[in-house]
């Protein structure tokens, strides 16, 4: 029996684009709902379809939501889903899965009931469509709250997965980042698409200036972003340490910790962007003493 292929580490750029396109279309639908409601009332009373601008836009956007949802489901069936973020209680993972499934059901049901109501003139379908709108709003609120809760409270990468593409399958990457095998956790992996460090150029010590390294992201185990370089102690060839800010939100509440540059693999990617790689995790950085300049 063939072995099951490994799950993807994250979402591809196409999946992320489809997700946010769906979000934009659904928000648009909620905004123009009143115009469609008036047009549908006229449709029932007069028997004709008044193609006002708002109603026409609502119909087109609804059909687009249906098409994008079917495409997303097809990609999901073919590629699979990433593993749930580590550290999340099983109960929360189960609730998240239920909300996801309910969202997909509603993203299919809303265009279908809307089409039956508008093109078929079926009032009951219109009633179901309106009730579904309220259910969909509640599910969206739960989904958004869950993503923010995981990001800021549980500090997982659930939200960043839908912001930065990680489309590859898991594979070990000790050689790719140039770290000794015994310095890298067994779980350390990278992705084929966006974190292939073997293609990145190591940064020479004389190039380690504050102008180059300030705000450079630091990636830890599983290529999760775990911090950002704030500033250096020393400059160029004389630089010895970097102050890394870890945690917080938009720089607020971040904890500064002092790390030797010898413990960071600093490099440039194919686009010239500077970043660092370390075998540490975010939790390990947070456990370091707070640094005071």
MOHU-V62282 format. One record per residue. N is the residue number from 1. RES is the residue in one letter. SS is DSSP state (2 for helix, 1 for strand, 0 for the rest). PSI is psi in degrees with one decimal (NA if undefined). OMEGA is omega in radians with two decimals (* if undefined). Layout:
n: [N/N]
res: [RES/RES]
ss: [SS/SS]
psi: [PSI/PSI]
omega: [OMEGA/OMEGA]
This chain:
n: [1/2/3/4/5/6/7/8/9/10/11/12/13/14/15/16/17/18/19/20/21/22/23/24/25/26/27/28/29/30/31/32/33/34/35/36/37/38/39/40/41/42/43/44/45/46/47/48/49/50/51/52/53/54/55/56/57/58/59/60/61/62/63/64/65/66/67/68/69/70/71/72/73/74/75/76/77/78/79/80/81/82/83/84/85/86/87/88/89/90/91/92/93/94/95/96/97/98/99/100/101/102/103/104/105/106/107/108/109/110/111/112/113/114/115/116/117/118/119/120/121/122/123/124/125/126/127/128/129/130/131/132/133/134/135/136/137/138/139/140/141/142/143/144/145/146/147/148/149/150/151/152/153/154/155/156/157/158/159/160/161/162/163/164/165/166/167/168/169/170/171/172/173/174/175/176/177/178/179/180/181/182/183/184/185/186/187/188/189/190/191/192/193/194/195/196/197/198/199/200/201/202/203/204/205/206/207/208/209/210/211/212/213/214/215/216/217/218/219/220/221/222/223/224/225/226/227/228/229/230/231/232/233/234/235/236/237/238/239/240/241/242/243/244/245/246/247/248/249/250/251/252/253/254/255/256/257/258/259/260/261/262/263/264/265/266/267/268/269/270/271/272/273/274/275/276/277/278/279/280/281/282/283/284/285/286/287/288/289/290/291/292/293]
res: [X/X/X/X/X/X/X/X/X/X/X/X/X/X/X/X/X/X/X/X/X/X/X/X/X/X/X/X/X/X/X/X/X/X/X/X/X/X/X/X/X/X/X/X/X/X/X/X/X/X/X/X/X/X/X/X/X/X/X/X/X/X/X/X/X/X/X/X/X/X/X/X/X/X/X/X/X/X/X/X/X/X/X/X/X/X/X/X/X/X/X/X/X/X/X/X/X/X/X/X/X/X/X/X/X/X/X/X/X/X/X/X/X/X/X/X/X/X/X/X/X/X/X/X/X/X/X/X/X/X/X/X/X/X/X/X/X/X/X/X/X/X/X/X/X/X/X/X/X/X/X/X/X/X/X/X/X/X/X/X/X/X/X/X/X/X/X/X/X/X/X/X/X/X/X/X/X/X/X/X/X/X/X/X/X/X/X/X/X/X/X/X/X/X/X/X/X/X/X/X/X/X/X/X/X/X/X/X/X/X/X/X/X/X/X/X/X/X/X/X/X/X/X/X/X/X/X/X/X/X/X/X/X/X/X/X/X/X/X/X/X/X/X/X/X/X/X/X/X/X/X/X/X/X/X/X/X/X/X/X/X/X/X/X/X/X/X/X/X/X/X/X/X/X/X/X/X/X/X/X/X/X/X/X/X/X/X/X/X/X/X/X/X]
ss: [0/0/0/0/0/0/0/1/0/0/0/0/2/2/2/2/2/2/2/2/2/2/2/2/2/2/2/2/2/2/2/0/2/2/2/2/2/2/2/2/2/2/2/2/2/2/0/0/0/0/0/0/2/2/2/2/2/2/2/2/2/2/2/2/2/2/2/2/2/2/2/2/2/2/2/2/2/2/2/0/0/0/0/0/0/0/0/0/0/2/2/2/2/2/2/2/2/2/2/2/2/2/2/2/2/2/2/2/2/2/2/2/2/2/2/2/2/2/2/2/0/0/2/2/2/2/2/2/2/2/2/2/2/2/2/2/2/2/2/2/2/2/2/2/2/2/2/2/2/2/2/2/0/0/0/0/0/2/2/2/2/0/0/0/0/0/0/0/1/0/1/1/0/2/2/2/2/0/0/0/2/2/2/0/0/0/0/0/1/1/0/0/0/0/0/0/2/2/2/0/1/1/0/0/2/2/2/0/0/2/2/2/2/0/0/0/1/1/1/0/2/2/2/0/1/1/1/1/1/1/1/1/1/0/0/2/2/2/0/0/1/1/1/1/1/1/0/0/1/0/0/1/0/0/1/1/1/1/1/1/2/2/2/0/1/1/1/1/0/0/0/0/0/1/1/1/1/0/0/0/0/2/2/2/2/2/0/0/0/0/0/0/0]
psi: [126.8/142.2/149.5/131.6/150.1/151.2/150.9/152.5/-20.7/-154.6/148.2/168.2/-35.2/-43.7/-40.5/-42.1/-41.4/-40.0/-51.6/-28.4/-40.3/-43.3/-47.0/-41.9/-41.1/-42.3/-40.2/-42.6/-41.6/-33.1/-41.5/16.6/-39.6/-40.3/-39.9/-35.4/-42.8/-40.7/-37.6/-36.6/-40.9/-36.7/-42.8/-37.7/-39.3/-18.7/1.3/156.4/103.3/109.2/65.0/160.2/-45.8/-42.8/-43.0/-42.1/-37.7/-40.4/-47.7/-44.0/-37.3/-43.3/-34.3/-39.5/-43.0/-46.3/-44.8/-37.6/-42.6/-40.2/-41.5/-40.4/-37.8/-42.8/-41.3/-40.8/-37.0/-43.5/-27.0/-179.7/149.1/155.9/148.9/148.9/142.9/151.6/1.6/128.6/146.2/-36.0/-42.7/-38.3/-40.9/-42.9/-40.2/-40.7/-41.0/-43.0/-40.8/-47.8/-42.5/-37.8/-44.6/-40.6/-44.7/-34.4/-22.2/-41.6/-37.3/-49.6/-35.9/-45.5/-34.9/-41.2/-41.1/-39.5/-45.5/-52.4/-30.5/-10.9/29.8/110.4/-38.0/-36.6/-35.7/-40.0/-44.8/-36.5/-42.5/-40.7/-38.2/-32.2/-43.5/-40.2/-42.3/-41.1/-43.5/-41.7/-39.5/-43.2/-42.8/-43.6/-46.0/-42.5/-42.6/-42.4/-42.8/-37.3/-44.9/-37.9/-47.3/-28.9/-53.9/-15.4/49.2/177.6/20.2/-43.5/-41.8/-24.9/-33.2/8.9/-27.4/127.6/133.5/77.6/-9.3/169.1/161.6/138.8/149.9/149.9/32.0/-45.6/-33.1/-35.3/-1.6/26.3/148.8/146.7/-36.1/-4.1/-6.9/129.4/152.2/-25.1/-3.5/122.9/166.0/-177.0/156.8/-26.6/-52.4/-3.6/41.4/91.0/-14.6/-18.7/0.1/151.1/120.6/144.6/125.9/150.9/-36.6/-16.8/-0.4/69.4/161.7/-32.8/-32.3/-40.0/-15.7/130.6/9.6/133.3/149.4/128.8/136.7/-145.4/139.3/20.2/33.9/135.1/122.6/-8.2/-179.5/138.2/125.7/-54.8/176.1/159.4/111.0/174.8/142.0/-134.5/-21.2/-2.9/136.6/-37.5/158.1/141.3/117.5/132.1/127.6/141.7/-166.8/-176.0/118.2/37.6/-9.1/126.3/8.9/147.6/121.7/131.8/150.6/127.1/135.8/139.5/-25.4/-16.4/7.9/139.1/103.5/136.9/167.6/139.9/-173.9/-22.7/4.7/4.5/133.1/138.2/167.1/155.4/136.7/151.6/-6.2/161.3/169.3/-39.3/-38.7/-37.8/-41.3/-26.9/-11.6/156.1/143.0/134.8/137.2/124.5/NA]
omega: [-3.07/3.13/-3.13/-3.13/-3.14/3.10/3.06/-3.14/-3.12/-3.09/3.10/3.10/3.12/3.13/3.12/3.12/3.12/3.13/-3.06/3.03/3.09/3.10/-3.11/-3.13/3.14/3.09/3.08/3.13/3.14/-3.12/-3.07/-3.09/-3.11/3.13/3.14/3.14/3.11/-3.14/-3.13/3.08/3.08/3.12/-3.14/-3.07/-3.05/-3.14/-3.14/-3.13/3.11/-3.08/3.00/-3.06/-3.12/-3.14/3.14/3.14/3.13/3.13/-3.12/-3.13/3.12/3.10/3.10/3.09/3.12/-3.12/-3.14/3.14/3.09/3.11/3.12/3.12/3.12/3.11/3.14/3.13/-3.08/-3.04/-3.01/-3.11/3.06/3.04/3.05/3.12/3.12/3.08/3.13/3.13/-3.09/3.14/3.13/3.08/3.11/3.11/3.12/3.12/3.11/3.12/3.11/-3.14/3.12/3.11/3.12/3.11/-3.11/3.12/3.02/-3.06/-3.08/3.09/-3.11/3.11/3.09/3.13/3.10/-3.14/-3.03/-3.08/-3.13/-3.13/-3.09/-3.06/3.14/3.08/3.08/3.09/3.12/3.14/-3.14/3.09/3.11/3.11/-3.14/3.10/-3.13/3.11/3.11/3.13/3.11/3.13/3.11/-3.13/-3.14/3.13/3.13/3.14/3.13/3.11/3.13/-3.07/-3.00/-3.11/-3.14/3.10/3.04/3.12/-3.08/-3.12/-3.11/3.09/-3.10/3.09/-3.11/-3.05/3.00/-2.97/-3.01/3.03/-3.11/2.93/-3.06/-2.98/-3.13/-3.11/-3.07/-3.09/3.07/3.12/3.06/-3.06/-3.10/3.13/-3.07/3.11/-3.12/-3.09/-3.05/3.12/3.02/-3.12/-3.05/-2.98/-2.86/-3.09/3.10/-3.02/3.10/3.13/-3.10/-3.06/3.11/-3.12/3.11/-3.08/-3.13/3.11/-3.11/3.10/-3.14/3.12/-3.13/-2.97/-3.12/3.14/3.09/3.13/3.07/-3.12/-3.14/-3.12/-3.11/3.13/3.02/3.07/-3.06/3.14/-3.12/3.10/3.11/3.12/-3.08/2.89/-3.00/-3.09/3.13/-3.11/-3.13/-3.13/-3.11/-3.03/3.05/3.02/-3.11/3.06/-3.09/-3.14/-3.14/-3.13/-3.11/3.12/-3.12/3.11/3.13/3.14/3.10/3.08/-3.09/-3.10/3.08/3.10/3.11/-3.13/3.11/2.99/-3.08/-3.04/3.04/3.07/-3.08/-3.14/3.13/-3.13/-3.12/3.06/3.12/-3.14/3.10/3.10/-3.12/3.01/3.10/-3.14/3.13/3.08/-3.12/3.14/3.11/3.14/3.05/-3.12/3.07/3.11/*]
